[in-house]
Amino acid sequence: MFQRLALFVMLVFIHFMTLTAQTTRVVSAGEWLDFPWTGGFDACQFGEMDCDGDGQNDLIVFDRRGNRLLTFRNEGIAGKVSYQFRPEYIAGFPPLFEWAVFADYDNDGFNDIFTYSPGWAGIKVFRHRGTFPPSFELVVSPYLTSLQGGGYVNIIATNADYPAIYDVDGDGDLDMLNFWALGTYIELHLNQSMEKYGHADSLDYKKTDFCWGRVAENEENNLLYLDSCLYNRSSAEADGGTRHRGATMLMFDFDNNGLNDMLLADVDFPGLTLLNNHGTGTQALITSQDTSFPSYSTPLRLFSMPVAAMIDVNNDGKKDLLVSPFDPNPFVSENKNSIWLYLNEGTSDLPDFQLYSRQFLQNQTIDFGSGAYPTLTDINGDGVTDLVVGNYGSYLRSWYSTNTLHSSYASSLALFLGEKSGDAYALRLVNGDFASLKQYELKGLIPAFSDLNQDGKADLLLGNESGKIMYLTQNQEDTWSLVTDNYLGIDIGAFSAPQLFDLDEDGIVDLVVGGQHGKIVWYKGFESDGTISFTFQNDFLGQVNVTDFSLSYDGFSVPWFFYDRNNNLRLICGSEQGKLYLFDQIRGNLDGAFAQTNDWSALFETIHEMPDVGMRSAAVVSNTMHTDKLTLFTGNFAGGLQLLNATVAVAPGLSEKQTEMFHVYPNPAGDFVHVEALKPGERNYLLRLITLQGVVIEEFEFSNTTQIKLTNLPTALYIVQISGNGSVVHSRLIKK
């Protein structure tokens, strides 16, 4: 299925991207996240360019899962990794597909963009116009050509290959290395711009070498053969050959001998191989290889087919190493741990890469692994809206079978409880495995809540990969029991996506279910013996089908019915390709065709046009998020969330086990509150008093007991954060 995909991305407008609520604070492991609402990361490529004209190179991230572009402002602090998520920078970027190389081909000081050309197995090129924020013009389409044999033909580039675009011969223009279409050998295409015109602003290529470096790749695995250019090409072409499976390349003189070496990765394999070049300036010769690069440090092991970039991440003047998966297959990546950062502890000429993080950027955002499917409910009946998020799955393990990589995942639910204090509203992550579902190692859990057994507590329906529905009841707060994994015998084929909503407005909740087929199935609710059950009504509700048949036979519909501010019944539906579909004309028309509309600005005053939000999209809308605006949460297969048209704080995670370590009293408190360590430690503790918006209003160290003065603080809910002895704990504090 994914071989057929060529996921399209619309131009993202500045008025949309500024909606991402970066004032919102989120906590993970006791620390405030810098940019929670990015939408997640999965299989990324990296570039750099000055986006705001401050003289500092900012970070460009292209995630091929949904062809999503993300931009981060470099704060430029010497020796420090410090970025701000600035999505407004991408307004002038073009649509990018599958892969992108950011390189300055015309030597004007601004990085241009080389990207995959869908449908042509080639390369498109966009030239940077020299503006701030960046904007681009298309200069090569539908594909880049090279003089090969008797004429100029397409430089073959697939969605599974990441070429090296680099000044190989040192003449000032950008050359290109890529694999021969049938694999085995690396071809060199030299740019003739300097030779012909005396400047670098042309892209005039000529293939000069069919076996760069005299190195050959095994067609079945990642073995490399040195000093080997004897493969019978004519025989392979006559027989149809074995299609090259995919690889990534990065060029740099790693040993400072004046010759370009290559970092190479192969599809299905987790490592980087350094090919050491000891030839001449005009004829490369690979004489040795480091198959566990960097073998002198922590060797990279990252599934699958890592792609590397060298960027000065910590502003010390030396290029660091960023690595992320490149494999087109979204079901083999390590999702939550898919961006490795190695800082350069050596010099610019002789880098020494030491592992700094396996979750660069990911550790500062909400990331549920693969997939994010949010729903809104009041799980604890306190009158405040809560957020529950399902996912396709978090990475568990990988293995090989007949030289093919396989990976397994387990789906779970994350629970964010809503908290309200005065006019402040916050979401608090309290459980990353809500209802203990990860143990079943299912995939694709999508939650829906309602009190079906009429006992006053919410029950849970779960869609999943099987297409069936699981039913769990709530025995007591935070305790759930699985009643059946085949609720009412419902089976919509695959990847069921339920919502519980009173669709026909008869006072009884109905069940609507999306699925891989792209349609929506309606089961009408009815009361029987004091419980709510459902009966089949319509398998093509509203004649909605979100499948884009030009790209795929699957739709992966995820429906969300809601009321707008004028009490009109609306539907927003996620899809495989990432587009969110919006419908109206629903009330009184349940047997007819819903009307698709694009009146986003009528619903969300700060959204004028909705771009694709990432493959396998899902969305929920709230008109009870304790604000006068509709709030939109979107999820995608990269595993993150975006928050639009609102600002919602996310407070530190709390649990009773955590707060048992300290006694915070009285609570609620008046002018003073006392904090006492129940198990005194050997060292001082650090105490922070934090608002729900994430503002630290008090910070100091104490030994085993202390007192906080609250006299000048307004009545509100606060968080007491205490760190020390290797742990970080939190306690809620109410100021009267």
Protein Blocks (a to p, Z undefined) as FASTA:
>chain_A
ZZmpccddddddfklmmmpcfkbccdeehiacfblmnnpafbdcdddddfkonopacddd
ddfehpaacddddehighiacddddfklmmmpccdehiacdddfkonopacdddddehkl
padddddehiacdddddfbdfbdcddehjbccdddddfkbccddddfkonopacdddddf
kgjiacddddfklmmnopakbccdddfbfbghiiacdfkbmcdcehiakbcfklmmmnop
aadfbdcdddddfkonopacdddddehiabdcddddfbdfklccdfbdcfbbcfklccdd
ddehiadddddfkonopacdddddfbfblklbgklmmcccdddfbbfklccdddfbfcgh
klmcccebeajadddddfkonopacdddddfbdcfbdcdeehiacdddddddddddddde
hjbccdddfbfbghilmlnopghiacddddfkonopacdddddfkopacddddfbghiac
dfbfceghiaehiapacddddfkonopacdddddfkopacddddddeehiacdddfbfcg
hhiafbdfklbccfkiacdddddfkopacdddddfkopacddehknoplmmccdddfklm
lmmmmbmbdcdebehiaddddfklopabdcdddddfkopacdehiacdddddddfklmmm
pccdddddfkbccdddfbdcfbdcddddddfkopafbdcddfkbccddfklpccdddddd
deeehiacddddddZZ
